[in-house]
């Protein structure tokens, strides 16, 4: 029988799975329900926990289309690390970068209560880890890094990975550097304008020094902006082309204004 899979934001109806002690028709029926639900939803595997059942039962689909039944599975050894993009039925349509163990060995029972062990690595190892996590009432949200978790929680607000990955924000932290560079250029422009009405060479010399030092500051801010903006832009890879164009354009415009202003100041204000 096909069962409804519990999905976000509905909380699981059980906190965690309990080991199977009686191997009877109720258990066999549950396993068949899991297989039917996996097939209809084109899933890689399913845990009884995901359909609101408290039994510690995992069913995964093999590459040949047959099913692998694991009752009371436990991971006993872990080795190496592997990072990949995972999806889960609980958070439909969303994915996250998760760090897992590359190789594991587990013990489990079959439907006849016989004990078995197996070793898994790579994609199969990750699949088993994902499903066994559910038996403890967990999902991949508990495995995410702080940065990835923040990104994923933001994805939940949009209900889609695309909304996060393909949308460039309208404001960046680098914008503060642009404002600072523009402010320094305005200061230079004011000093230049005032200098045009000053005849005293001592005052002109001091004002030229201020303009010169301020121009060095504006140049430094533009350099910092250029490199930091590219670093910040890597977080939004899908709009990197437009960002690079904006970064270069903003830097060039600022440097052109600074160069023109200092050139005028050099010939019209510089008392030397």
ROSEVO-862317 format. One line per field, with one value per residue: chain; x, y, z of N, C-alpha, C in turn; residue in three letters. Coordinates in steps of 0.001 Angstrom, whole numbers. Atoms other than C-alpha are relative to their C-alpha. Layout:
N
cadena: A, ...
neast: X, ...
nnorth: Y, ...
nup: Z, ...
caeast: X, ...
canorth: Y, ...
caup: Z, ...
ceast: X, ...
cnorth: Y, ...
cup: Z, ...
residuo: Ala, ...
END
This chain:
272
cadena: A, A, A, A, A, A, A, A, A, A, A, A, A, A, A, A, A, A, A, A, A, A, A, A, A, A, A, A, A, A, A, A, A, A, A, A, A, A, A, A, A, A, A, A, A, A, A, A, A, A, A, A, A, A, A, A, A, A, A, A, A, A, A, A, A, A, A, A, A, A, A, A, A, A, A, A, A, A, A, A, A, A, A, A, A, A, A, A, A, A, A, A, A, A, A, A, A, A, A, A, A, A, A, A, A, A, A, A, A, A, A, A, A, A, A, A, A, A, A, A, A, A, A, A, A, A, A, A, A, A, A, A, A, A, A, A, A, A, A, A, A, A, A, A, A, A, A, A, A, A, A, A, A, A, A, A, A, A, A, A, A, A, A, A, A, A, A, A, A, A, A, A, A, A, A, A, A, A, A, A, A, A, A, A, A, A, A, A, A, A, A, A, A, A, A, A, A, A, A, A, A, A, A, A, A, A, A, A, A, A, A, A, A, A, A, A, A, A, A, A, A, A, A, A, A, A, A, A, A, A, A, A, A, A, A, A, A, A, A, A, A, A, A, A, A, A, A, A, A, A, A, A, A, A, A, A, A, A, A, A, A, A, A, A, A, A, A, A, A, A, A, A
neast: 837, -754, 170, -360, -1301, 44, -879, -69, -363, 652, -991, 190, 955, -757, -1266, -1091, 423, -290, -387, 1012, -205, 881, -37, 1292, 674, 51, -1283, -88, 913, -672, -1068, 629, 489, -1171, -380, 1012, -143, -1248, 208, 909, -636, -1325, -986, -1109, 239, 968, -52, 1325, 119, 456, 1443, 650, -34, -1083, -940, -1313, -43, -479, 57, -629, 144, -1268, -95, 741, 1432, 436, -44, -886, 693, -865, 763, -873, -1370, -887, -1327, -977, -1291, 67, -1344, -104, 1056, 448, 932, 848, 1297, 1040, 1402, 763, 1443, 619, -109, 196, -452, -1170, -1214, -1024, -1317, -118, -1217, 304, -1104, -127, 143, 617, 449, 1214, 633, 1457, 712, 933, 1377, 34, -720, -1393, -944, -912, -855, -435, -834, 461, -815, 490, 1409, 821, -280, 723, 1425, 294, -147, 1166, 1186, -189, 207, 1435, 409, -289, 814, -788, -123, -1297, -128, -897, -1355, -488, -874, 772, 245, 948, 1276, 614, 463, 1122, 1160, 506, 682, 1324, 887, 394, 583, -703, -1424, -190, 239, -1200, -1224, 10, 411, -1023, 555, -85, -1030, -1132, -854, -984, 577, -523, -1300, 286, 417, -1184, -830, 678, -102, -1368, -90, 730, -885, -1031, 650, 228, -1312, -395, 829, -401, -1358, 52, 213, -1059, -1214, -1145, -663, -102, 1297, 137, -864, 654, 1203, -460, -388, 1231, 569, -871, 179, 1367, 41, -611, 1018, 1033, -596, -59, 1357, 397, -709, 641, 1336, -107, -285, 1020, 1253, -63, 133, 1395, 835, -59, 1133, 1141, -697, 840, 46, -1373, -374, 469, -698, -1352, 130, 303, -1180, -1002, 536, -4, -1393, -533, 636, -539, -1392, 8, 354, -1123, -1123, 318, 7, -1370, -728, 371, -591, -1460, -344, 645, -93, -1321, -826, -1411
nnorth: -1195, -1250, -839, -1409, -330, -1232, -1023, -1301, -278, 906, 707, 1457, 436, 729, -680, 839, 1384, 1021, 1256, 1043, 1187, 1077, 68, 581, -540, -1457, -468, 279, -934, -1301, 33, -94, -1383, -824, 277, -617, -1455, -321, 155, -1039, -1306, 69, -312, 937, 775, -564, 528, 39, -1288, -1013, 135, -84, 1272, -39, 1109, -288, 742, -763, 685, -777, 612, 297, -443, 912, -162, 802, -739, 472, -213, -40, -123, -359, -260, -799, -238, 396, -628, -1114, -310, -957, -997, -303, -1126, 36, -669, 961, -384, 867, -108, -865, -1357, 191, -1036, -710, 804, -622, 640, 733, 778, 1336, 959, 644, 1446, 413, 1394, 19, 1274, -100, 1277, 147, 229, 1253, -356, 399, -1113, -159, -1190, -361, -1190, -841, -1194, -887, -401, 926, -322, -1238, 326, 706, -952, -889, 710, 363, -1246, -129, 907, -714, -1217, -1098, -82, -612, -1329, 141, 265, -1124, -1001, -1178, -817, 703, 37, -1327, -86, 912, -555, -1081, 660, 402, -1155, -107, 1272, 507, -298, -959, -1357, -455, 94, -737, -1377, -868, -998, -1370, -713, 792, -670, -788, -1309, -976, -440, -947, -1253, -605, -525, -1182, -1069, -531, -785, -1245, -822, -527, -993, -1205, -627, -575, -1185, -1052, -412, -934, -1358, -278, -490, 238, 1246, 879, 682, 865, 1168, 871, 571, 993, 1195, 678, 639, 1109, 1086, 516, 768, 1302, 751, 399, 1045, 1216, 525, 600, 1278, 932, 284, 862, 1389, 495, 166, 1288, 1034, 36, 446, 1447, 612, -32, 393, -36, -1349, -491, -776, -1375, -600, -370, -1198, -1134, -266, -673, -1306, -893, -346, -857, -1314, -675, -366, -1069, -1236, -355, -421, -1307, -1007, -233, -638, -1417, -574, -99, -1121, -1250, -283, 317, -1226, 309
nup: 0, 87, -1185, 139, -584, -798, 564, -669, -1397, -943, -828, -26, -1017, -1023, -269, 505, 224, -1021, 632, 207, -849, 480, 1453, 350, 1181, -104, 496, 1428, 663, -25, 1001, 1318, 121, 303, 1386, 870, -93, 695, 1444, 494, -115, 642, -1026, -157, -1196, -934, -1360, -610, -688, 942, 223, -1306, -709, -981, 148, 557, 1260, 1148, 1292, 1074, 1320, 647, 1385, 874, -244, -1142, -1262, -1062, -1274, -1182, -1238, -1132, 451, -840, 561, -1021, 290, 948, 472, 1092, 153, 1353, 3, 1191, -40, -355, -76, -885, 223, -1021, 535, 1428, 912, -521, -124, -835, 22, -1262, -204, -521, -1, 1302, -163, -1266, -127, -834, -322, 132, 48, 1104, -454, -751, -1238, 79, -95, 1134, 0, 1351, 141, 1104, 230, 1046, 50, -785, -1398, -304, -33, -1248, -1108, 23, -470, -1409, -758, -290, -1086, -1249, -8, 562, 1448, 326, -596, -1150, 481, 790, -596, -397, 1190, 862, -697, 153, 1386, 181, -698, 841, 1112, -474, 113, 1399, 426, 1178, 120, 1088, -502, -694, 783, 1250, -206, -563, -912, 504, -755, -449, -987, 741, 321, -972, 509, 1079, -637, -600, 1087, 529, -1005, 69, 1233, -265, -824, 898, 857, -813, -202, 1291, 264, -926, 351, 1125, -515, -969, 641, -870, 376, -1173, -101, 1172, -203, -976, 612, 972, -750, -414, 1180, 380, -965, 161, 1253, -301, -728, 963, 837, -813, -184, 1275, 149, -934, 552, 1177, -378, -926, 736, 694, -1047, -439, 1111, 178, -691, 911, 1225, 1188, 582, -79, 1180, -136, -1133, 400, 812, -883, -830, 844, 387, -1165, -306, 1060, -104, -1179, 269, 1006, -699, -871, 852, 580, -1067, -462, 1103, -56, -1210, 190, 884, -375, -1428, -512, -11, 295
caeast: 0, 1271, 1795, 2035, 5568, 5891, 7330, 8340, 6887, 4882, 6867, 7466, 4767, 7408, 10617, 12866, 12698, 12556, 14129, 11972, 11558, 8762, 9159, 5594, 3065, 2807, 6503, 6280, 3317, 5274, 8204, 5893, 4335, 7787, 8588, 5326, 5894, 9483, 8392, 5538, 7686, 10843, 12942, 16289, 15095, 12726, 12587, 9541, 10109, 9353, 5825, 5127, 5933, 8111, 9850, 13576, 13242, 15108, 14429, 16658, 16425, 19313, 20573, 18884, 15501, 15336, 15023, 17395, 15738, 17544, 15937, 17523, 20565, 23518, 26707, 29688, 32720, 33321, 36263, 37202, 35098, 33104, 31225, 28276, 24959, 22027, 18267, 15719, 12010, 11328, 12585, 11116, 12779, 15721, 19325, 22370, 26085, 26681, 29845, 29584, 31799, 33129, 33261, 31092, 30292, 26914, 25100, 21412, 18785, 16698, 12965, 13785, 15637, 19008, 21997, 24120, 26916, 28040, 30548, 29597, 31452, 30780, 27212, 25792, 27481, 25980, 22515, 22653, 23900, 21074, 18458, 19948, 19982, 16197, 16015, 17444, 14928, 17464, 17949, 20772, 20019, 21934, 24991, 25352, 28145, 27036, 27375, 25509, 22824, 22230, 21971, 19625, 17348, 17118, 16175, 13275, 11855, 11804, 10836, 13416, 17171, 16796, 15479, 18702, 21313, 20128, 19102, 21708, 21095, 20544, 23037, 26470, 28908, 31300, 28890, 30239, 33679, 32206, 30576, 33865, 35800, 33190, 33304, 37088, 36745, 34173, 36639, 39325, 36860, 35993, 39676, 40320, 37424, 38476, 42101, 41069, 40271, 43429, 46507, 48745, 51309, 51636, 47917, 47982, 50860, 48981, 45779, 47705, 49181, 45694, 44474, 47464, 47068, 43324, 43870, 46182, 43403, 40835, 43197, 43715, 39975, 39417, 42057, 40531, 37069, 38205, 39567, 37031, 34116, 35311, 35653, 32143, 30738, 31796, 28872, 26535, 28175, 25167, 25327, 29121, 29363, 27219, 28960, 32435, 31292, 29855, 32972, 35314, 33033, 32669, 36434, 37300, 34784, 36067, 39712, 38915, 37234, 40143, 42739, 40982, 40531, 44156, 45428, 43491, 44723, 48323, 48275, 45937, 46546, 49963, 52168, 55442
canorth: 0, 3448, 5671, 9426, 10666, 13255, 16471, 19874, 21780, 18894, 17520, 13758, 11899, 9861, 11149, 8220, 4582, 1628, -1722, -4501, -7387, -9356, -10443, -10978, -10049, -6503, -6029, -7663, -5476, -2370, -3403, -3861, -452, 1107, -585, 581, 4141, 4148, 2959, 5448, 8397, 7276, 7384, 5759, 4552, 5112, 4620, 3647, 6856, 8871, 7509, 7893, 4350, 3774, 581, 711, -419, 840, -131, 1040, 415, -1282, -369, -3445, -2320, -4866, -3845, -4187, -4603, -3599, -4139, -2602, -1280, 146, 1760, 195, 1648, 4856, 5876, 8811, 11768, 12647, 15857, 15895, 17489, 15700, 15867, 14461, 13740, 15693, 18945, 18446, 20375, 21496, 20315, 20969, 20235, 17572, 16002, 12249, 9250, 7654, 4092, 2455, -987, -1808, -4642, -5372, -8113, -9507, -10290, -13733, -12040, -13315, -11079, -9695, -7219, -5319, -2734, 196, 3081, 6043, 6772, 3629, 4496, 8000, 6614, 4248, 7006, 9302, 6650, 5510, 9154, 9086, 6157, 8503, 11222, 13287, 14473, 16157, 19503, 18205, 17495, 20898, 23375, 26662, 28481, 25820, 25593, 29357, 29127, 26153, 27803, 30799, 28421, 27210, 30740, 30666, 27011, 26418, 26167, 28232, 31215, 31350, 30274, 32218, 35505, 38195, 40412, 44112, 45201, 43951, 44703, 45993, 48855, 50512, 50635, 52370, 54962, 55519, 55967, 58410, 60354, 60730, 61936, 64521, 65740, 66114, 68011, 70415, 71044, 71645, 74084, 76044, 76135, 78059, 81056, 80908, 82925, 82203, 79562, 78219, 77434, 76085, 73780, 72442, 71939, 70135, 67769, 67017, 66317, 64091, 62061, 61767, 60574, 57824, 56792, 56740, 54693, 52199, 51862, 51159, 48440, 46821, 47102, 45423, 42304, 42056, 42461, 39430, 37401, 38355, 37651, 33997, 33317, 34031, 32080, 32093, 35865, 36131, 37476, 40513, 41045, 41053, 43602, 45822, 45483, 46451, 49265, 50721, 50588, 52145, 54984, 55780, 55763, 57929, 60541, 60418, 60741, 63668, 65499, 65043, 66014, 69285, 69865, 69239, 71875, 74431, 74132, 72590, 75536, 73749
caup: 0, -912, 2126, 2479, 3079, 5831, 4402, 5713, 7542, 9053, 12021, 12141, 14052, 15910, 17532, 16595, 15571, 17947, 17159, 15780, 18256, 16631, 13013, 11892, 9209, 10532, 9805, 6385, 5459, 6486, 4274, 1287, 1971, 1892, -1429, -3000, -1796, -3077, -6526, -6929, -5836, -7721, -4560, -3754, -395, 2474, 6220, 8264, 10232, 7080, 6851, 10553, 11668, 14748, 13552, 12759, 9145, 6080, 2474, -401, -4096, -5877, -9343, -10828, -9463, -6639, -3003, -95, 3306, 6501, 9882, 12988, 11053, 12978, 11679, 13454, 11623, 9668, 7500, 5276, 4211, 1128, 317, -2055, -2891, -1279, -1548, 844, 539, 3738, 2170, -1295, -4132, -2015, -1822, 330, 441, 3081, 4470, 5052, 5714, 2558, 3867, 6519, 7797, 9294, 10976, 10360, 10368, 7550, 7678, 9122, 12021, 10801, 11563, 8698, 8131, 5074, 3950, 1739, 152, -2087, -3147, -1538, 1745, 1633, 871, 3848, 6157, 5061, 5774, 9069, 10209, 9989, 12390, 15021, 14182, 12217, 8629, 6716, 8369, 11387, 9205, 7529, 8178, 9746, 6405, 4428, 7089, 6897, 3094, 3296, 5862, 3550, 729, 2858, 2790, -1027, -1280, -4007, -4558, -7729, -5836, -3861, -6361, -9413, -7848, -7324, -4290, -4920, -2255, -1234, 1566, -1084, -1736, 1419, -188, -3233, -986, 847, -2414, -3707, -441, -700, -4291, -3162, -510, -3190, -5422, -2601, -1842, -5547, -5857, -2749, -3928, -7034, -4805, -2669, -3620, -640, -1693, 1856, 2005, -1524, -617, 2414, 419, -2316, 275, 1616, -1903, -2597, 600, 79, -3492, -2199, 178, -2657, -4815, -1981, -1380, -5093, -5070, -1978, -3567, -6789, -5070, -2241, -4677, -6657, -3450, -2344, -5804, -5680, -3345, -6273, -9068, -11404, -11833, -11820, -15379, -14700, -11375, -12902, -15471, -12742, -10592, -13437, -14574, -11086, -10505, -13867, -13455, -9968, -11115, -14142, -11933, -9504, -12311, -13996, -10710, -9630, -13096, -12919, -9390, -10410, -13152, -11553, -7819, -7225, -6160, -6945
ceast: 880, -337, 409, 1325, -113, 1019, -84, -1160, -685, 1054, -260, -935, 650, 1354, 1194, -510, 353, 274, -1163, 348, -815, -48, -1250, -593, -100, 1285, 91, -892, 626, 1079, -589, -543, 1140, 428, -972, 170, 1265, -217, -851, 666, 1404, 1116, 1113, -219, -982, 130, -1402, -313, -626, -1482, -747, -47, 1227, 1023, 1301, 206, 414, -113, 622, -117, 1359, -18, -797, -1510, -536, 176, 900, -638, 984, -869, 982, 1449, 764, 1337, 1025, 1398, -188, 1429, -58, -1164, -323, -1032, -802, -1290, -1074, -1387, -708, -1483, -657, 23, -89, 481, 1238, 1196, 1014, 1302, 257, 1314, -361, 1281, 17, -255, -600, -206, -1171, -399, -1507, -598, -889, -1389, -174, 769, 1460, 910, 944, 891, 382, 883, -483, 929, -624, -1469, -889, 186, -776, -1494, -381, 107, -1207, -1218, 123, -125, -1451, -430, 284, -766, 716, -103, 1271, 182, 966, 1461, 633, 968, -847, -353, -1042, -1374, -729, -554, -1241, -1261, -590, -747, -1410, -1007, -528, -682, 691, 1471, 238, -156, 1221, 1182, 10, -424, 1115, -646, 169, 1050, 1073, 761, 1023, -522, 499, 1363, -179, -384, 1191, 893, -616, 92, 1378, 184, -722, 860, 1082, -584, -236, 1303, 479, -766, 415, 1378, 25, -136, 1045, 1263, 1264, 615, 129, -1284, -209, 821, -641, -1217, 367, 411, -1231, -648, 796, -204, -1387, -122, 633, -1015, -1082, 499, 43, -1359, -485, 670, -623, -1366, 93, 191, -1052, -1315, -25, -147, -1457, -902, -4, -1155, -1226, 509, -856, -111, 1393, 384, -433, 713, 1397, -26, -259, 1206, 1051, -469, 43, 1418, 574, -568, 583, 1436, 105, -319, 1156, 1171, -244, 92, 1413, 849, -285, 647, 1497, 371, -569, 211, 1408, 916, 1448, 334
cnorth: 1255, 884, 1446, 257, 1326, 987, 1287, 878, -905, -728, -1502, -404, -863, 686, -776, -1429, -892, -1326, -988, -1210, -1195, 47, -732, 671, 1520, 614, -186, 956, 1404, 60, 136, 1409, 946, -186, 663, 1514, 474, -13, 1123, 1364, 59, 398, -1045, -916, 705, -709, 31, 1319, 1053, -109, -100, -1293, -42, -1124, 445, -860, 938, -868, 908, -781, -198, 471, -891, 59, -828, 816, -686, 369, -40, 259, 189, 267, 883, 164, -326, 549, 1082, 355, 986, 970, 209, 1117, -37, 764, -1048, 624, -982, 235, 944, 1453, -84, 1181, 747, -947, 756, -783, -621, -792, -1316, -831, -718, -1503, -313, -1514, 1, -1432, 207, -1404, -50, -329, -1335, 115, -463, 1223, 15, 1217, 295, 1238, 773, 1194, 831, 328, -916, 238, 1240, -269, -683, 931, 931, -678, -372, 1226, 144, -887, 602, 1324, 1197, 3, 789, 1405, -25, -186, 1203, 881, 1222, 868, -641, -69, 1333, 165, -847, 545, 1178, -573, -416, 1139, 140, -1273, -602, 361, 1101, 1420, 557, 73, 880, 1449, 799, 986, 1390, 816, -979, 782, 895, 1389, 1082, 534, 1005, 1359, 729, 629, 1273, 1179, 654, 860, 1343, 955, 638, 1109, 1306, 750, 683, 1291, 1178, 553, 1026, 1451, 386, 412, -316, -1367, -985, -808, -958, -1277, -996, -695, -1044, -1296, -796, -733, -1244, -1198, -632, -830, -1379, -895, -510, -1116, -1329, -640, -679, -1347, -1062, -409, -1014, -1467, -567, -269, -1336, -1156, -141, -561, -1492, -721, -64, -306, 163, 1380, 618, 879, 1447, 696, 462, 1270, 1232, 394, 773, 1402, 1006, 462, 971, 1414, 794, 465, 1112, 1336, 482, 545, 1390, 1112, 331, 644, 1499, 688, 210, 1237, 1333, 387, -200, 1228, -252, 223
cup: 0, 1202, -296, 714, 738, -566, 815, -453, 1033, 833, -29, 1137, 1079, 160, -545, -115, 1185, -696, -85, 865, -483, -1521, -480, -1230, 32, -549, -1512, -808, -83, -1079, -1409, -241, -382, -1457, -970, -42, -693, -1508, -572, -21, -604, 961, 14, 1200, 914, 1347, 584, 714, -908, -337, 1340, 785, 907, -157, -673, -1248, -1127, -1245, -1047, -1303, -632, -1455, -946, 228, 1151, 1283, 1014, 1329, 1161, 1229, 1159, -432, 980, -721, 1087, -270, -1064, -412, -1159, -46, -1462, 90, -1294, 204, 239, -51, 924, -212, 998, -438, -1523, -835, 441, 98, 841, -138, 1363, 34, 674, 91, -1344, 95, 1370, -14, 969, 315, -85, 30, -1232, 551, 734, 1314, 10, -25, -1197, 233, -1440, 54, -1218, -143, -1111, 128, 836, 1495, 432, 124, 1316, 1204, 92, 610, 1480, 899, 416, 1157, 1369, 71, -576, -1518, -303, 558, 1178, -413, -689, 782, 326, -1204, -897, 640, -134, -1412, -208, 674, -767, -1203, 394, -128, -1424, -494, -1206, 61, -1016, 489, 695, -950, -1239, 148, 644, 959, -575, 736, 458, 1060, -698, -363, 956, -439, -1131, 581, 618, -1065, -577, 965, -31, -1260, 161, 828, -869, -881, 756, 221, -1283, -269, 889, -374, -1132, 463, 1059, -736, 805, -314, 1159, 158, -1173, 151, 957, -620, -1048, 690, 426, -1176, -395, 920, -145, -1274, 182, 727, -934, -909, 748, 187, -1277, -227, 907, -524, -1137, 382, 951, -731, -736, 991, 430, -1087, -219, 696, -895, -1406, -1248, -606, -5, -1188, 108, 1152, -384, -846, 842, 846, -798, -368, 1129, 329, -1022, 103, 1165, -238, -1038, 653, 872, -821, -581, 1042, 455, -1102, -30, 1196, -171, -810, 473, 1465, 540, -83, -389, -1469
residuo: Unk, Unk, Unk, Unk, Unk, Unk, Unk, Unk, Unk, Unk, Unk, Unk, Unk, Unk, Unk, Unk, Unk, Unk, Unk, Unk, Unk, Unk, Unk, Unk, Unk, Unk, Unk, Unk, Unk, Unk, Unk, Unk, Unk, Unk, Unk, Unk, Unk, Unk, Unk, Unk, Unk, Unk, Unk, Unk, Unk, Unk, Unk, Unk, Unk, Unk, Unk, Unk, Unk, Unk, Unk, Unk, Unk, Unk, Unk, Unk, Unk, Unk, Unk, Unk, Unk, Unk, Unk, Unk, Unk, Unk, Unk, Unk, Unk, Unk, Unk, Unk, Unk, Unk, Unk, Unk, Unk, Unk, Unk, Unk, Unk, Unk, Unk, Unk, Unk, Unk, Unk, Unk, Unk, Unk, Unk, Unk, Unk, Unk, Unk, Unk, Unk, Unk, Unk, Unk, Unk, Unk, Unk, Unk, Unk, Unk, Unk, Unk, Unk, Unk, Unk, Unk, Unk, Unk, Unk, Unk, Unk, Unk, Unk, Unk, Unk, Unk, Unk, Unk, Unk, Unk, Unk, Unk, Unk, Unk, Unk, Unk, Unk, Unk, Unk, Unk, Unk, Unk, Unk, Unk, Unk, Unk, Unk, Unk, Unk, Unk, Unk, Unk, Unk, Unk, Unk, Unk, Unk, Unk, Unk, Unk, Unk, Unk, Unk, Unk, Unk, Unk, Unk, Unk, Unk, Unk, Unk, Unk, Unk, Unk, Unk, Unk, Unk, Unk, Unk, Unk, Unk, Unk, Unk, Unk, Unk, Unk, Unk, Unk, Unk, Unk, Unk, Unk, Unk, Unk, Unk, Unk, Unk, Unk, Unk, Unk, Unk, Unk, Unk, Unk, Unk, Unk, Unk, Unk, Unk, Unk, Unk, Unk, Unk, Unk, Unk, Unk, Unk, Unk, Unk, Unk, Unk, Unk, Unk, Unk, Unk, Unk, Unk, Unk, Unk, Unk, Unk, Unk, Unk, Unk, Unk, Unk, Unk, Unk, Unk, Unk, Unk, Unk, Unk, Unk, Unk, Unk, Unk, Unk, Unk, Unk, Unk, Unk, Unk, Unk, Unk, Unk, Unk, Unk, Unk, Unk, Unk, Unk, Unk, Unk, Unk, Unk, Unk, Unk, Unk, Unk, Unk, Unk
END
